[in-house]
């Protein structure tokens, strides 16, 4: 998967949804768009997992500061 930001992946997913909703594409093109969409969703989940991990670390650090 190419190196794409979360925001760019979301934008591309929105574009894919619009194309699929319009319905003016071949089945082959629709399948390729769906496959690309799957890849983009994996990128988004990966980025969200990273962000969740960072937030957990920050929460733990702040919790430790409050205990001191």
ChimeraX attribute file (.defattr): number of C-alpha atoms within 10 A of each C-alpha:
attribute: neighborCount
match mode: 1-to-1
recipient: residues
	/A:1	8
	/A:2	7
	/A:3	7
	/A:4	12
	/A:5	13
	/A:6	17
	/A:7	11
	/A:8	12
	/A:9	19
	/A:10	17
	/A:11	13
	/A:12	15
	/A:13	20
	/A:14	13
	/A:15	14
	/A:16	17
	/A:17	14
	/A:18	11
	/A:19	15
	/A:20	18
	/A:21	10
	/A:22	9
	/A:23	10
	/A:24	10
	/A:25	12
	/A:26	10
	/A:27	11
	/A:28	9
	/A:29	13
	/A:30	16
	/A:31	13
	/A:32	12
	/A:33	18
	/A:34	16
	/A:35	12
	/A:36	16
	/A:37	20
	/A:38	13
	/A:39	15
	/A:40	23
	/A:41	16
	/A:42	14
	/A:43	20
	/A:44	19
	/A:45	12
	/A:46	13
	/A:47	15
	/A:48	13
	/A:49	12
	/A:50	12
	/A:51	12
	/A:52	12
	/A:53	12
	/A:54	12
	/A:55	12
	/A:56	12
	/A:57	12
	/A:58	12
	/A:59	12
	/A:60	12
	/A:61	11
	/A:62	11
	/A:63	11
	/A:64	10
	/A:65	9
	/A:66	8
	/A:67	6
	/A:68	5
